[in-house]
Structure formats: C-alpha cells, structure tokens
C-alpha cells in the first residue's frame, strides 16, 4: 500500500508488513518504465514517517532564517500534514 497525498509531495509513504518507508520519486524511470525512488528511511510507525517528511520538507529550503522562523515553519508544516493525514 502507498500513501500519496498533495500534503506530503514529493514524498510517499510505502507501507508493508513491518515498516513505513518514506520514498521520493526521482523523476526517472528504469528500462522497464518503473518509477525510480529515493528511500529516506524505514520507520516502525506512521507518526515517525510523517515526522521524517516534515523534517525533509522544512530542510529542503536553503533560506537563512532565525531559530524562531525555523521553528514556526516546522510546527506549521507538521500541523498541516498531521491534520491532512489524521495522524
């Protein structure tokens, strides 16, 4: 099973029996046409996977910001994603 949602784009959460895997589509495909992804970690809970996505999204911007601005972005993004996914 996969969780694909605009709130967590460009990331996806792939769920198997033992873990929640955070994947990012690279924009490439292999010779067979399968989408290639970059793995950002294996997590034992959906909450941990969402937390990783929040960190990746906050850190994807190269802006120089104050600590307060960073924490504000982090909290806002985490709340937004958590509400969307009902975590």
Order of alpha helices (4+ residues) and beta strands (2+ residues): beta-beta-beta-beta-alpha-alpha
